[in-house]
Amino acid sequence: MQNIGIAITGSGSALPATFLDNQALTKLVDTSDEWITTRTGIRQRRLVNQSESLSGLATLASQKAIASSGISPQELDLIILATSTPDDMFGSACQIQAQLGAHKAVAFDLTAACSGFVFGLVTAAQYIKTGVYKKVLMIGADVLSRWVDWQDRGTCILFGDGAGAVVLQANESDRLLGFELKSDGTQNKYLNLACTPEPTELLPGVHVGKGNFQPITMNGKEVYRFAVQKVPEVIDKALFHANLTVDQIDWLILHQANQRILDAVAQRLNIPEHKVISNLAEYGNTSAASIPLALDEAVRQGKIKPNDIVAASGFGAGLTWGAAIFQWGR
């Protein structure tokens, strides 16, 4: 059987128009711009309004990615949407497929929270490498503003909304050089958006739980400790699989959770600051969207160039974490 490689041939991103900066947040909770900036590196975030949707943002990001890859939506074989915040609990990938006019593509949602894009990228690659599909759209999108308690200053300062997408295509040389994925459900309690069903009596002796979700809850100290320890390890393992060393990385794109985490991981790996892509000051934590959003922005700014080697790592609820090493372009 012929070995089939993959290449990431295009990227795109989309953001809501509404800004919420740190100063405005001080009117909602007891905090300050200095407190937020010092502890997180975030200065503002984007929020969807009542008339906007996750599928709308994701479709716009996808259209840009498809255009930059030089293909048409009708050529897509598969669409994977990594999200924890679909418009529809049954999934939003099919809505995006319809909005794109990608009538040939099968579409489904994948949930791995802030690790979703990396998990989805690896999943998409397997369909191509086995020869099943040739052209895949991989989207990371979240609108966590819908699920934030705006009176909880420990979480409401962190999250923003956005979408990012890439197109993967079959390629003679394999540009996905290595990866490693991890999960640990014993630490699930540290970051979740849990279902809290409301007890409802249908008939005497017949009770059900009416669907309801609590806002995002997080133990920030434990999540920080987990990320700083596990992310360098998983990047090291992905580099080992790629037969590369840290100094061969051109760019490090971490899930944009907290600038202190980005700095600590880079320091542990001895990756210089100029190789670390960071845009969370403008957008905050956009969950599954953060890596493709940062990737697309860096590509369009001319930072990431064809053949550059990128180490991307996501980490978050589950708890899940993973890393993928890839070479940009064909």
C-alpha positions in Angstrom: 0.0 0.0 0.0 1.3 3.4 -1.0 2.2 5.7 1.9 -0.1 8.8 1.8 1.0 12.0 3.5 -0.9 15.1 4.5 -0.3 18.8 4.1 -2.0 21.7 5.7 -2.7 23.9 2.6 -4.8 26.8 3.9 -6.1 28.5 7.0 -8.8 31.0 8.0 -10.2 32.6 11.1 -13.2 34.7 12.2 -14.1 36.8 15.3 -17.2 38.5 16.6 -17.3 42.3 16.3 -18.0 43.0 19.9 -15.0 43.9 22.2 -15.0 43.6 26.0 -11.8 45.0 27.5 -10.6 44.7 31.1 -11.7 48.1 32.1 -15.3 47.3 31.1 -15.1 44.1 33.1 -14.5 46.2 36.3 -18.1 47.3 36.0 -19.3 43.6 36.3 -16.9 42.2 39.0 -14.4 43.3 41.5 -11.2 43.4 39.5 -8.9 45.7 37.6 -7.1 45.9 34.3 -3.7 45.6 36.1 -4.9 42.5 38.0 -6.1 40.7 34.9 -3.2 41.6 32.7 -0.6 40.7 35.3 -2.1 37.3 36.0 -3.2 36.3 32.6 -1.8 38.6 29.9 -5.3 39.2 28.6 -6.4 42.8 27.8 -9.6 42.2 25.9 -11.8 39.5 24.3 -14.4 39.2 21.6 -18.0 38.1 22.3 -20.8 36.9 20.1 -24.1 38.8 20.4 -27.6 37.3 20.6 -28.0 37.3 16.8 -24.6 35.6 16.1 -23.9 31.9 16.1 -21.1 29.4 16.4 -21.9 28.0 13.0 -21.8 31.4 11.4 -18.4 32.2 12.8 -17.1 28.7 11.9 -18.5 29.0 8.3 -16.7 32.4 7.8 -13.4 31.0 9.1 -13.9 27.9 6.9 -14.6 30.0 3.7 -11.3 31.8 4.3 -9.4 28.5 4.8 -10.9 27.0 1.7 -10.1 30.0 -0.4 -6.5 30.1 0.8 -6.1 26.4 0.0 -7.2 27.0 -3.6 -10.0 24.5 -3.6 -13.8 24.8 -3.6 -16.2 23.6 -0.9 -17.6 21.0 -3.3 -14.2 19.2 -3.3 -14.3 18.6 0.5 -14.7 15.0 1.6 -14.9 15.5 5.3 -15.6 18.4 7.8 -14.7 18.0 11.5 -15.8 20.6 14.0 -14.0 20.7 17.3 -16.2 22.5 19.7 -17.7 22.3 23.2 -20.3 25.0 22.5 -22.4 23.9 19.5 -25.5 25.8 18.5 -27.3 22.5 18.6 -26.6 19.8 21.2 -26.9 17.2 18.4 -24.0 19.0 16.7 -23.3 22.0 14.4 -20.9 20.5 11.8 -23.8 19.6 9.4 -25.1 23.2 9.6 -21.7 24.4 8.5 -21.6 21.9 5.7 -24.9 23.2 4.4 -23.8 26.9 4.8 -20.6 26.2 2.8 -22.4 24.2 0.1 -20.0 21.3 0.7 -22.6 18.8 -0.4 -20.1 15.9 -0.9 -18.6 16.2 2.6 -19.6 14.1 5.6 -19.6 16.3 8.7 -19.4 15.6 12.5 -18.6 17.3 15.8 -15.6 16.4 18.0 -15.4 17.4 21.6 -12.1 17.7 23.5 -12.5 21.2 24.9 -9.3 23.3 24.6 -7.4 20.3 23.1 -10.0 19.9 20.4 -8.1 21.4 17.5 -5.1 19.2 18.1 -7.2 16.1 18.6 -9.2 16.9 15.5 -6.1 17.6 13.4 -4.8 14.1 14.3 -8.2 12.5 13.6 -8.5 14.2 10.2 -5.0 13.1 9.3 -5.9 9.4 9.9 -8.7 9.6 7.3 -6.3 10.9 4.7 -3.4 8.5 5.6 -5.7 5.5 5.2 -6.7 6.7 1.7 -10.4 7.1 2.7 -10.5 10.9 2.1 -8.3 13.4 0.2 -9.5 16.8 1.3 -10.6 17.6 4.9 -11.8 20.8 6.6 -10.8 20.9 10.3 -12.5 23.7 12.3 -11.9 24.7 15.9 -14.6 27.1 17.2 -16.1 28.0 20.6 -18.4 30.6 22.1 -17.8 30.1 25.8 -19.3 33.5 26.6 -22.6 31.6 26.5 -21.5 29.5 29.5 -19.6 31.9 31.7 -20.8 33.1 35.0 -20.2 36.9 34.6 -20.2 37.3 38.4 -17.3 34.8 38.8 -14.1 36.9 38.4 -12.0 33.7 38.4 -13.4 32.6 35.0 -15.2 35.5 33.3 -12.0 37.4 32.8 -10.5 34.5 30.7 -12.8 33.5 27.9 -13.6 34.9 24.5 -15.3 33.7 21.3 -13.8 32.8 17.9 -13.3 30.3 15.2 -10.3 29.0 13.2 -10.0 26.5 10.4 -7.5 24.7 8.2 -7.7 22.5 5.1 -5.8 19.2 5.1 -5.0 17.5 1.8 -3.4 14.3 0.7 0.2 14.9 -0.2 3.2 13.0 -1.5 5.3 14.0 1.5 3.9 13.8 5.0 3.9 17.2 6.6 2.4 15.9 9.9 5.7 14.9 11.4 4.7 13.6 14.8 2.0 13.8 17.5 1.0 12.6 20.9 -2.4 12.7 22.6 -3.2 12.2 26.3 -6.3 12.1 28.6 -6.7 11.8 32.4 -10.3 11.7 33.6 -9.3 11.5 37.2 -8.6 15.2 37.0 -11.9 16.1 35.3 -13.1 18.0 38.4 -10.6 20.8 37.9 -12.3 22.2 34.8 -15.8 21.5 33.6 -19.1 22.6 32.3 -21.2 20.0 33.9 -24.8 18.9 33.4 -26.9 19.6 36.5 -30.3 18.1 35.7 -33.3 19.6 37.4 -35.4 16.9 39.1 -38.8 16.6 37.4 -41.7 14.3 38.3 -43.5 13.1 35.2 -45.9 10.9 37.1 -46.1 9.6 40.6 -43.0 7.5 41.1 -41.5 8.4 37.7 -38.8 11.0 37.9 -36.4 12.4 35.2 -33.8 15.0 35.1 -34.6 18.1 33.0 -31.5 19.1 31.0 -29.5 22.0 32.4 -25.9 23.0 32.5 -24.0 24.9 35.2 -21.6 27.7 34.2 -17.9 26.9 33.7 -16.1 26.1 36.9 -12.3 25.9 37.2 -9.6 25.3 39.7 -7.0 27.7 38.2 -4.1 26.6 40.4 -4.5 22.9 39.5 -5.0 23.7 35.8 -1.8 25.8 35.8 0.1 23.1 37.6 -1.1 20.4 35.2 -0.4 22.5 32.0 3.1 23.5 33.0 4.1 19.9 33.9 2.3 18.0 31.1 2.6 20.2 28.0 6.4 20.2 27.8 6.3 16.4 28.2 3.8 15.9 25.4 5.7 18.2 23.1 8.9 16.3 23.8 7.2 13.0 22.9 5.7 14.4 19.7 9.2 15.7 18.8 10.6 12.2 19.5 8.0 10.7 17.1 9.0 13.3 14.5 12.7 12.5 15.0 13.3 16.2 15.7 14.9 18.3 18.5 13.5 21.4 20.1 15.9 23.7 18.4 14.5 22.6 15.0 11.1 24.1 15.9 10.5 27.4 14.1 7.3 28.3 15.9 5.5 27.2 19.1 1.7 27.7 19.1 0.2 26.7 22.5 -3.5 26.9 23.4 -3.9 30.5 24.4 -5.0 30.0 28.0 -2.7 32.2 30.0 0.5 34.1 29.2 2.2 32.7 32.3 1.6 29.2 31.0 2.9 30.0 27.6 6.0 31.5 29.2 6.6 28.7 31.6 6.2 26.0 28.9 8.6 27.8 26.6 11.2 28.2 29.3 11.0 24.5 30.3 11.6 23.6 26.6 14.3 26.3 26.2 12.3 27.8 23.3 13.2 31.5 22.9 10.4 34.1 23.2 10.6 35.2 19.6 9.5 31.7 18.5 6.3 31.7 20.6 3.1 32.8 19.0 0.8 34.7 21.4 -2.4 36.6 20.7 -4.4 36.0 23.8 -3.9 39.7 24.9 -6.4 40.6 22.1 -8.7 37.5 22.2 -8.5 35.8 25.5 -9.0 32.0 25.8 -11.1 30.9 22.8 -10.8 27.2 23.6 -10.7 25.0 20.5 -10.4 28.1 18.3 -7.2 29.4 19.9 -4.6 27.4 18.0 -6.0 27.7 14.5 -6.8 31.4 15.1 -3.2 32.1 16.2 -1.9 30.0 13.3 -4.0 31.8 10.7 -3.0 35.2 12.1 0.7 34.3 12.0 0.4 33.0 8.5 -1.4 36.1 7.2 1.2 38.4 9.0 4.0 36.6 7.1 5.5 35.1 10.3 4.9 31.5 9.4 6.2 30.7 6.0 6.1 27.6 3.8 8.2 24.7 5.2 8.4 26.2 8.7 8.1 23.6 11.4 5.4 24.3 13.9 4.8 22.7 17.3 1.2 23.0 18.4 -0.1 21.9 21.8 -3.6 22.0 23.3 -4.6 21.3 26.9 -7.7 21.7 28.9 -10.9 20.1 30.2 -11.2 16.3 30.3 -8.4 16.7 31.3 -6.9 16.3 27.9 -3.7 17.4 26.3 -1.8 16.8 23.1 0.8 18.0 20.7 1.3 17.9 16.9 4.4 18.8 15.0 3.8 19.8 11.4 5.5 21.6 8.5 3.4 24.4 7.0 2.3 24.2 3.4 2.9 21.5 0.7 
